[in-house]
Amino acid sequence: MVVGPMKKRMMISFFIGFLVMFLVAAIVVILLFRQYQAVSQEKFTLEKDLTNVCVVADGITINAGEEIVPDYLSEKRINTNAIPPNAFSSKGMFFDGTTKYAKIDITEKTIMLDTMYYEDQVITDDMRIQEFNMLLLPSQLEEGDYVDIRFLLPTGNDYVVVSKKRIIKATEGTVWLQLGELDMQYMSSAIIESYVTEGSILYAIEYAEPTMQSAAIVTYPILTSVKEFVMKNPNIAAQIQIELGEKLSDHEYYRQLIDNNMVPYKPEDPISVLTKNIYEQIQRQKEERESNLGVEEI
């Protein structure tokens, strides 16, 4: 079949147009594929450089001094290069068994750093909340304040009995503190000694900036009988007993110094004085309890 010149030109034009369209389509496909590869590579690179980090949850502001609880925090993936080395990679790493309080106001989406909080003492098996009503208390003491308990002797010697304890609750003459077994033994020793030492004062003193200040070093040399009991006490971990043994290496010298200096201030009948003071302490606790129950009933 003979094809005419006109038809032949039309067929050639069609094939040329088809070929051009095919080439354009191929070029478009190649460009799109390369763009897809570039986007995929960029996404892969970004995801590769992302790391989990613990941040303040959306809509949350943690005020200075406020306890940081799990609901206040969340986890987010951000660029590794933007994460400070002292950040936390997860909520689990942040909440390690200690109670944490904000040093400063922390706004939403802020990365949590180890410089933004201070810790309360670690909760151990021997922790108990103990009530004290024989201490001289600061007039403006409030729940959440931190105090040292000190023992002032009539000679002017002033010893730290327990240091940097958070006030769980406070009333006019009573405070509640969370203490471990060793702290309780130190307090018991100081209380008994204060009862039979005329002119001595067992008192609480507040920290000016507890978020910035370290705990004071305990300096009170406990009664010798208490020391001997503490060293054998099964409720005090072996490691603490070892550390305590090192800490009390000069105990006998300082204990003997107090005992010698306190002779003029001891009553003739220490047992009766001690009994009287303990009885008064029990009565104050009873009155405090009745007062608290009365408030609850109202």
Buried (B, 14 or more C-beta within 10 A) or exposed (E): EEEEEEEEEEEEEEEEEEEEEEEEEEEEEEEEEEEEEEEEEEEEEEEEEBBBBBBBBEEBEBEEBBEBEEEBBBBBEBEEEEBEEEBBEEBEEBBEEEBBBBBBEBEBBBBBBEEBBBEBBEEEEBBEEBBBBBBEBBEEBEEBBBBBBBBBBBBEBBBBBBBBBBBBBBBEBBBBBBBBBBBBBBBBBBBBBBBBBEEBBBBBBBBEEBBEEEBBEBBBBBBBEBBEBBEEBEEBBEEBBEEBEEEBEEBEEBBEEBBEBBEEBEEEEEEEBBEEBBEEBEEBBEEBEEEEEEEEEE
